[in-house]
Amino acid sequence: ANIDNLGAIIKINENMTRDYGWIPQDLLGKNLNTIIPQSIAENHHRLLLNFSETSRATYFSIEREVFPINREGFLVPAYIIIKMNPSFRDGVSIFGVLKPIEKGVGLLTKAADEQWVGYIIADKKGEVQEMMHECADLIGVESDVFKKKYTIDDIIPDYQDETLTEEFRSENGAITTLRFMGENL
């Protein structure tokens, strides 16, 4: 495998424009990490390097739930299936087929009290890296959310669970449920 081109986007289809707002000029020739959350991208690159060295394909042909980023910089939870296409002429190409998850399904399953699930990704310092557009709207964060560094405390000032705060800063992170009441739900 050509390490210099590892993760390079060589083709996109119209679904990337329709579902995520990306146009070919935005992505062609760029690294796949362009559409992967920053906090996940480093690990993803290590997985690609490992595959290029070992050819072990543990993530292929299995439907998974992932968090690609749309052109605006927001998370769009999706299903992905990754396939490998070997060719004598072009070598090995890896491609993924993404499909956004509809509300009420998979990662976006409604809680028992009929509230939807939204996602915010923060780093170990509590700085928000990415979030779903719906979360930004609900919390009232402006579209400049990714130009200014917000912390969980900035966007949810009443959130004070010390145990969970420590888990968020751990190597594996944490998942929590925050309940909001209002017209937007």
Solvent accessible surface area in square Angstrom, and as a share of the most:
residue,aa,sasa,rsa
1,A,109,0.85
2,N,88,0.45
3,I,92,0.47
4,D,135,0.70
5,N,92,0.47
6,L,21,0.10
7,G,16,0.15
8,A,37,0.29
9,I,17,0.09
10,I,134,0.68
11,K,165,0.70
12,I,31,0.16
13,N,80,0.41
14,E,127,0.57
15,N,44,0.22
16,M,20,0.09
17,T,59,0.34
18,R,167,0.61
19,D,40,0.21
20,Y,6,0.02
21,G,31,0.30
22,W,24,0.08
23,I,60,0.30
24,P,57,0.36
25,Q,142,0.63
26,D,28,0.14
27,L,1,0.00
28,L,85,0.42
29,G,64,0.62
30,K,98,0.42
31,N,58,0.30
32,L,55,0.27
33,N,44,0.23
34,T,53,0.31
35,I,14,0.07
36,I,24,0.12
37,P,3,0.02
38,Q,122,0.54
39,S,54,0.35
40,I,67,0.34
41,A,13,0.10
42,E,119,0.54
43,N,75,0.38
44,H,38,0.17
45,H,62,0.28
46,R,127,0.46
47,L,65,0.33
48,L,24,0.12
49,L,53,0.26
50,N,64,0.33
51,F,30,0.13
52,S,27,0.17
53,E,137,0.61
54,T,58,0.34
55,S,84,0.54
56,R,155,0.56
57,A,45,0.35
58,T,85,0.49
59,Y,90,0.34
60,F,34,0.14
61,S,71,0.46
62,I,85,0.43
63,E,105,0.47
64,R,83,0.30
65,E,74,0.33
66,V,45,0.26
67,F,42,0.17
68,P,7,0.04
69,I,19,0.10
70,N,20,0.10
71,R,129,0.47
72,E,115,0.51
73,G,19,0.18
74,F,8,0.03
75,L,3,0.02
76,V,29,0.16
77,P,5,0.03
78,A,0,0.00
79,Y,44,0.17
80,I,27,0.14
81,I,60,0.30
82,I,37,0.19
83,K,82,0.35
84,M,81,0.36
85,N,80,0.41
86,P,91,0.57
87,S,43,0.28
88,F,223,0.93
89,R,207,0.75
90,D,89,0.46
91,G,33,0.32
92,V,83,0.48
93,S,31,0.20
94,I,66,0.34
95,F,98,0.41
96,G,42,0.40
97,V,85,0.49
98,L,28,0.14
99,K,121,0.51
100,P,35,0.22
101,I,11,0.05
102,E,120,0.54
103,K,102,0.43
104,G,36,0.35
105,V,69,0.39
106,G,34,0.32
107,L,36,0.18
108,L,7,0.03
109,T,73,0.42
110,K,95,0.40
111,A,27,0.21
112,A,113,0.88
113,D,76,0.40
114,E,123,0.55
115,Q,21,0.09
116,W,39,0.14
117,V,48,0.28
118,G,29,0.28
119,Y,42,0.16
120,I,47,0.24
121,I,31,0.16
122,A,29,0.23
123,D,37,0.19
124,K,103,0.44
125,K,141,0.60
126,G,11,0.10
127,E,41,0.18
128,V,9,0.05
129,Q,17,0.08
130,E,9,0.04
131,M,0,0.00
132,M,4,0.02
133,H,72,0.32
134,E,63,0.28
135,C,10,0.06
136,A,2,0.02
137,D,83,0.43
138,L,38,0.19
139,I,39,0.20
140,G,53,0.51
141,V,18,0.10
142,E,121,0.54
143,S,98,0.63
144,D,53,0.28
145,V,5,0.03
146,F,72,0.30
147,K,180,0.76
148,K,111,0.47
149,K,118,0.50
150,Y,32,0.12
151,T,42,0.24
152,I,29,0.15
153,D,89,0.46
154,D,82,0.42
155,I,14,0.07
156,I,18,0.09
157,P,91,0.57
158,D,133,0.69
159,Y,29,0.11
160,Q,152,0.68
161,D,62,0.32
162,E,129,0.58
163,T,98,0.57
164,L,24,0.12
165,T,31,0.18
166,E,108,0.48
167,E,79,0.36
168,F,49,0.20
169,R,107,0.39
170,S,49,0.32
171,E,146,0.66
172,N,145,0.74
173,G,29,0.28
174,A,26,0.20
175,I,157,0.80
176,T,49,0.29
177,T,88,0.51
178,L,60,0.30
179,R,130,0.47
180,F,62,0.26
181,M,166,0.74
182,G,52,0.50
183,E,176,0.79
184,N,102,0.52
185,L,76,0.38
